[in-house]
Amino acid sequence: MEATIEDFGKLDIRIATIVAVEDHPNAEKLYILKLNVGSEERQVVAGMKGYYSKEEPVGKQIAFVYNLKPAVIRGAESQGMILAADDGKGKVVFLMPERKIENGSKVR
């Protein structure tokens, strides 16, 4: 399936800093992450438990989909989706800016 530039334009991708990571109480492979988006804090549920310790992502800036419709995942609300790359061989990493930028900055 091909996406048009208009399809891509519907996504609001922003930079946020991970300020806290907690185990999801109802899922073995999920974390609940608190993100500083600049003007607000967001909560995102992400399946990164097998790839990062709880302490490792704290303080890192990441890219995430800001305007994704909130969803309840195993009882916890997720207010966006963190972008990550998967090499298909067991390695998954967050997509991060190459240097520090203001939280809430839009990805273009």
Number of C-alpha atoms within 10 A of each C-alpha: 3 5 7 8 8 8 9 11 10 10 15 14 23 21 27 30 25 22 15 17 21 14 15 20 12 12 13 11 13 19 24 22 24 21 28 20 20 15 8 10 14 18 20 23 25 19 15 19 18 13 14 14 12 16 10 11 18 16 14 15 25 20 23 28 18 21 14 15 10 14 14 11 15 13 11 15 15 21 22 21 19 23 15 15 10 10 8 7 6 8 10 15 13 19 15 17 14 7 6 11 12 13 19 19 14 15 13 9
